[in-house]
Amino acid sequence: MLPIGCRQPTNSEVAQSASGEANAKHYPVRGKIVTVDATHGEIVLDAAAIPGFMDAMTMPYKLKNPSIISELHPGDSITATLIATDKSDLLDEIVVIAQAKPDYKPSFFYHPIQPGDQLPDFHLLNQSDKQIRLAQFRGKVLLMTFIYTRCPLADFCPRMSRNFAQIDKALAADPALYKKTHLLSVSFDPDYDTPQVLRSYGSSYTGKYTNETFDHWDFAAPSKADLAPVLRFFDVGATPEKDRTITHSLSTLVIGPDGKVFKWYPTNDWTPDQIVNDVKQLVGQQGKA
């Protein structure tokens, strides 16, 4: 998986798009690239239907950031955000989820996540400067997502953290579910996201600040040595940029009490209600076992 869209835009890009996007609507889109036109900074995309916007259709789209077009190739499957305005439709936040030709592939491969996959027992350092292990959450439904605290794009890491905050509140309203679940936000920026930074970041999303105990929601990061294996298993592409941002993909998982993957959400179009329903389904299955 090659993340392309999550980076801080330049000042000129912001100036060019600010007026045109004042009333823009954003839609998640998925499809396969048919052709690439580097001269005009656009691709022809065979896109799946976008509920509430348009049926499945093959048509050209301009890229909000044309400089990434060299990373796109005919036959690549992508996810992206469609920015629809009165004047134009632009593609942004592009992630290549399947490449067309082997010679485009990196020197290592990401793990293709499937329901039933057993989680390795990765070790992480949490917001309380304590080592935690994934295996310690066995017996509970574990909800995992990946973030980094400096992420500048609202629809990427901040959206994942806002969603998890809503989930945490929804579960807290049901004590029976609350005690059978745990949330874990994993940073892929261990150099910057120290325990102190993660504590401050996490407590701002829970809204409890200095009163937060983190009993139900951990914020943690792998060591630098363990970072690559963690990202490869959970299918997270993360590439540091010169401006200190990280171009990355997304990965959110629902893990059963047996430590196996139940659901995997590789984009940002899932909702807190979906995850809460997944939790209820898993807890219900456990009660029948």
N, C-alpha and C positions, 0 to 999 in steps of 0.2 A: 504494500500500500504506500503510495507516494503522496504526501500532503503537499499542497501547492498554495492554498489561499490564505493561511493564517499568518499574516505579517502586518506590521504597522505600515499604513500607506504613507507615501511621501507628501510633503506640503502641497506640491503641485497637483497631485492626484486628488487630494482633499478639496482644493480650490475648484478643480474642474467638475467634481461630482456633487458638490454641496447643494448648488441651486437645483440641479436636475433630480435630486433624490429627496427633496423636501417632503414630497407626498408619495414616495416610492413604497411599493409593497414587496415583501420578501417571501419567496416560496422555495422549499427544498425540491431539487430536481435530480433525477438519476437517468442515465442513458449511455449510449455508445457513440463515440466520435466517428463520423463518416469521412469528413475531410477537414484539413487544417489549412488556413489561409494566413500565412505569416505577414504578408504585405498589408492586409487590412485588419489584422488582429482579431480574426474571428474563426469560429469553427462551425461546421454543420453537425448538429447533434440529433441522433435518433432517440428522442426522449420519451420516457414513460408519461402516462397521464399525470397531471398535477391537479388534484382535487380542488374544486372551487376556482380554477383558473383556465385550464384547457385540456383537451383530450390528448392522447398519445400522438406525437407529431414529429416529423423530421424537418428541421429548419435551421437557418444560420443564426448564430448568436455572437455578438461582440463580447470580448473579454474586458472586464473592468480593468484588469492589469495585463495588457498585451505582452509584457516582457516575459511572461511564463509560457508563451506559446511554444517555445522550443522543447518544453517538457511534455507536450501533448502530441499524440500520434493517432492516425486512423486505426480504429479497432480497439482503442483503449476504452474501458468502461469507467465512468466517473460519477461522483456525486458533486453537487454544487448548490449554490444559492442563486436563484434567479431574482434579479432586482428589476421589477417592472415599474416603469414610469409612463407618463403620457407620451413621451417622445421616443423611448427606446427600451429594449430588454437587454440587460447585461448579465453575464455570468461572473460570479465571484466565489471565493472560498472553495476552490476546486480541489478535489481529492481523487487521484487515480486509484480505483479499487481493484482493477485488473488490467494488466498490460497486454498489448497485442503481440509483441515479438520478444523472444527470449533475450535478444541483445540489448533491450532496454532495462532488463532486470538488474537489481543490485547484486552484490557479491554474496549476500546472505538472504535468506527467505524468512518471512514472517509466518507465524503459526496460523493456519486457517482454523479459526475458532468454530467449534461445533458443539451443539447440545450434548451433554454427557462427558465432555472433556474433564479430566481430573486436574485440579489446580496443583501446580508445584508448590512446595512449602517455601515460598520466597520470604526473606527477612527484610523488614523496613524499619526506619527510624521515625518515630512519630513526634507529634507536637509537644509531647512531654519529655522528649529526649530519651525515650525508652525503646528498646528493640521489641518489635512485635513480629509475629509470624502468621501467615495466612491460615495455617493449620489450627491456630488457637480459636478460630471462629467456627470450627466444626460444631454442628448441632444447632446452628442458627442460620437463617437466610442472610447471606452476605451480599450487600449491594456495593459494587465498585465502579468508580469512574476515574478518569485521568485528567489532570489539570496542571497548569503551572501558574503561580500567583501573579506574575507580571503580564499575563495574557491581555492584550489590548482590545480584543474583538468581543463584543457583547454576546454574539451568538455561539462562541466557542466555550472557553473555560468558565467565564462568568455565568453563562446559561446553564452549564452542567451543575455549578455550585448552587445557583438559585433553585434549580429543579430538586436537587438533593435536600435543600433547606425545606422546600414544600413537602417532600416525602417524609422528612424527619418529623415535621409537625403533624402530618396526617397519621403517622404511626404512633406518635405520642398520645393521640386522642383515643387510641385503642390499646390499653395496657397489655392485653393478651398478645397482640401482634408486636408491640414494642419490645417486650422481653425476649421475643424469638427472632429478632433481627439485629443487624449491625450495619452501619454505613462506613465506607472507607474511600476517601479521596486520595489518590496517589499522584504525587508530583513527579514529573520527569525532568526537573531542574534542581537536582540536589545541591549544586554549588550555591545557588541563591536561596533556595527554599529550605533554610535551616529550621530546626524545631521552633525557634523563636518566631520566625517569619510565618511558619505554618500555624502556630498558635494564634497569632494576631489575625491572620487571614480567616482561619476557621471560626473563631469566636465572633467575627463580624458577620459571617453568614448565618450562624445560629442566632445571632441577636443577643447573646447573653454576655458577650465581652469578658470582663474579668471574672464573672460568675460561672463561666462555662467549665464543666468538669470533663467533657469529652468521653463520657461513659458510653454513649451510643453512636458517636460519629468520630472516627479517627481521621487525621490528616497526616500523611506520612510520605516518605521518599526512600527509594532504595539507595544503597551506596553507589558511588560512581562505578565500582567494579561490577555490581549487579544490575546496573541500569539497562544495558543492552539486552541481556537475557529476559528481563521483565518486559521490556517494550516489544521484543520479538514474539514472546508467548501471547501477549494480550493484543497484538496486531496494532501497535501504536507507532506510527512514523513520527519522528521528532528531529528536526534539523535546525541547529542554532544559526541565526543570521547575524550579520555585522552590526545591526542596530539593537542587539541584545534580545530581540524577540526570538521566538521559536516557531518555525513553520511546522505544523503538526496535524495529525488526523485525530479522530475521536474514538473512544471505546468505553462503553458502559455495559456492565454485566450484572446479571442476577445469578447468584451462586446458591445452590441448594444446601441444606444442612449436611449432606454427604460430601461436600467439597467439590461437587461437579457443576459444570456450567448448565444452567437452565435456559437462560435467554441471553442473547448478545445484541446490543444496539450499536452499530458502527457509525451512526450519524447523529445529528442533533435534532431530529424530528420526532423523537419519542416524548411522551408527556409523563409527568409525575403520576397521573392516574393509571397509566399503563403499568408502571413499575409496582405501584401499590396493589394492583390486581394480580400481577405476577406473584407478589408476596403472599397474598391471600390464597392463591391457587396452590402454592408450595406448602404453606402451613396446613391447608385442608388435606392435601395428600398425605402429609406426615401424620395427621390425626387419624387417618383411615388405616395407616400401616400397622 
